[in-house]
Amino acid sequence: MRSAIRMLALAMTMTLAASHSHAAPRKSPHADVGNGRIAWFDITTPDLPRSKEFYGKLFGWTFTSLEGTEYAVEIVAGSTSIGTLRVAEGKVSAFDGVVYVQVADMKASCKKAQELGGTIPPGFPFNLQNRTGAVALVVDPAGHPVGMYSRTPIEPEKP
């Protein structure tokens, strides 16, 4: 589970980093979908080319290569980046894939998740490259990971 979560975080980080890399013109920040709404998602697959074809034909999605990896592509609907399609680590189960719910305050949301019995895996939350926001994963009391995304980066602790 931890390795899957690390792969997920890596995929999202690479996706968001690639969307803000110096090699391409800077895209606007991800859409402000509103707190409590789905802001991003990942789909895992054992066969990236087949899944690209399937989802492309089913939903009209296009895919953007991510700099530095052959294991994930950014999903684009119209002109909006909405998620990541990534190679699964091992067999895909019905529980693979993670959604990212937008939150207003990452620190407060992580604290509340823990108070409610959730676990924040080591290394989370963290700021996205260029301080374009922050992400965290929460493992709910039943063991299912759910992502959180904030358009506001986490401010460092004051001494």
N, C-alpha and C positions, 0 to 999 in steps of 0.2 A: 504494500500500500504506500509506504513512504517513497519508494522509487518511482511509483506512478505519479505521486503528488509532485516530486521533484521534476519529473519529465514534463508534467503539465505546467508547472511554474516556468520552466525553461522555455517551453513553447510559447507561452504568453509573453514572456519577457522578450524573446527573440522577435515575436510578431510586433510588439509595440516598439521595440528598439529599431527594427527594420523600417517601420513606418516613419521613424524620425531620424533615419541615418543621413549622413552628409552626402551620400551618393545620389540621393533622389531629392526632389523638391519636398519640403516639409508639408505633410498633410495636416489638415485641421485636427484638433483633438477629437477623440471619439465622441459621438453624439451624447448630449445630456438627455438621457432617457427618463430621468426623475428617480428619486430615491425609492427603493423597494421594487424597482423594475429590472428586468434582465438587460444587462449592458454588454455582455460578451459571452461566448460559449466555445467549448472545444468538443470536437468529435474525434474519436479515435478509430483507427482502421488498420487491419493487417495488410491492406492492398490500396495504397494511396492512389495510383492511376485509376483503378476501377471505381473507387469512391468519388473521385473528382468527376468522372463521367456520369455516375449515377446522380449525384447532387446537382451537377451542372444542368443535366437534362430535366430533372424533377423540379427544381426551383429556379432555374435560370441563373444560378450563381456562377461567378467566374472566380479564378484563383490567382493570387499573386505569389510568386516565389519569395522566399525569405532568405535574405543574405546570410550565408554561413551554414545553411542546413539543407539537406535533401529530405528531411524527415517530417517537415511540416510546411503547410502553405496557408496563407491568409485567405479567408473566405470573404468575397466581396458581393454584396447584393446591390445592384444598381451601381452607385459610386461610393457606397458606404462599406467600410470594413466592419464585419459583424462577428467574426470568430476565427478559429483555427481548425483546420483539418490536419491531424497528425498521426504518424505511425504509432500503433499501439505497442506497448511493452508487454509482449506475450499475448495470450488469447484474450479476445474481446468478450466482455460479459455485458449483460443488460445494464450494469451499473457504470460502465465507462462513459466518459464525457463529463464535463463540468460546466455549470452555468455560473456566471459572475453577476451578482446583484449589486446595483449601484447603491452606495451609502453616502451620507453626508459627512460623517466623521469616522474615519477608520479606527482610531484608537478607541473611541466610545463603543463602536460596533464590535470590536474584538473583545472588549471587556464584557459587554452584555452577552455575547455568545458564550464566553467562559462561565459567566454567572448562571446561564441556562443549561450548563452541562456539556457544552461543546469544547473542543480542543483546538488550539491554534498550533499547527506543526512548527517545528524549529525553522527559523529563517523568515518567518512571516510576522507581521506585515512588512512590506518594503516599498520604497518609492520606485516608480518607473523611471527609465532613463529620461534625462532632461527635465526631471521633476514635473512630468505631465500628469501626475496622479499617483495613486498607490494601489497595491493589491494585497490581498490576504486570502488564505484558505482557512476554512473552518471545517473540522470533522464533527458532524452532528452526533448526538448521543447514540444514534443507531450505527454510526461508522461511515456515513456517506459524506464525501467532501462537497462543499459548496464554496464557491469563490465570492469574494467581495471586491468591489472596485470603487474607488473614490476619485473624482476629478481633482481633488485637492491633495497635494502631497502631505506627508506626515512631517510635522515640524520637529526638530530635534528637542530633546529634553533640556530644560533650562536648569542650570546648576543651582 
